[in-house]
Amino acid sequence: MEEITLLEVYLFINPLGSRCMKSEKCILRLADSIFGDISYQFIPLLNPQIIDQHLKVTNQDCHNLDLRNQQFNLHYRIILDYKAALFQGKKKGRLFLLNLQAQLVDDGRPYSEELVLEVAQQVHLDMPMFLEDRQSELAKRAFKADQRLASEMKVVDPSTAILYNADVSDCGLMLNDVTYQSLYEICENNGLLAKRALAHQKDFPNLHVL
């Protein structure tokens, strides 16, 4: 029997980014249609560049300090909600994120306590636990750990993916343009990230960029 190689994918996202939503769906499609042995995580990213991009896309003044602070707090609040949902399992956490994004980005609903609780109920979260966790220091520490990981991997822009072959676990491949076709070609043509494409990469700061 041919040995199955595990592919690990870390996608860094802006939870309010439509491009990130497309990247998430590409990875979900890949996981569903090609490999049974693929591990993936959606990791929220928050930095000044993301706030700049959001304000520009929404035609707001990116030099307005009050607006910048409002948008930072909004993104931060959404991320803490997502981290709290993840505490109840990766599957429920991802489902919560996707449903909340659909409401905020696709349907244009404003972020509110009512909306968050509605989505949490839709994905069958334990509500008392969720309400406690989204205010907890644990969620804040999880957020900080994600930002440290992004810094270690030199990830600045959302919709950036880091891909690992389990056979070469200390090496990674950075993909800045996450599309289904690009992911498919990497996996098909290189046998789930061929060793020759990764062998010269030794640590997070030295990722090969496509």
Stockholm file with secondary structure:
# STOCKHOLM 1.0

chainA/1-210         MEEITLLEVYLFINPLGSRCMKSEKCILRLADSIFGDISYQFIPLLNPQIIDQHLKVTNQDCHNLDLRNQQFNLHYRIILDYKAALFQGKKKGRLFLLNLQAQLVDDGRPYSEELVLEVAQQVHLDMPMFLEDRQSELAKRAFKADQRLASEMKVVDPSTAILYNADVSDCGLMLNDVTYQSLYEICENNGLLAKRALAHQKDFPNLHVL
#=GR chainA/1-210 SS CCCCCCEEEEEEECTTCHHHHHHHHHHHHHHHHTCSSEEEEEEECCCHHHHHHHHHHTTCCTTCHHHHHHHHHHHHHHHHHHHHHHTTCHHHHHHHHHHHHIIIIISCCCCCHHHHHHHHHHTTCCHHHHHHHTTSHHHHHHHHHHHHHHHHTTCCSTTEEEEEEGGGTTCCEEESSCCHHHHHHHHHHTTSSCHHHHTTCCSGGGCEEC
#=GC SS_cons         CCCCCCEEEEEEECTTCHHHHHHHHHHHHHHHHTCSSEEEEEEECCCHHHHHHHHHHTTCCTTCHHHHHHHHHHHHHHHHHHHHHHTTCHHHHHHHHHHHHIIIIISCCCCCHHHHHHHHHHTTCCHHHHHHHTTSHHHHHHHHHHHHHHHHTTCCSTTEEEEEEGGGTTCCEEESSCCHHHHHHHHHHTTSSCHHHHTTCCSGGGCEEC
//
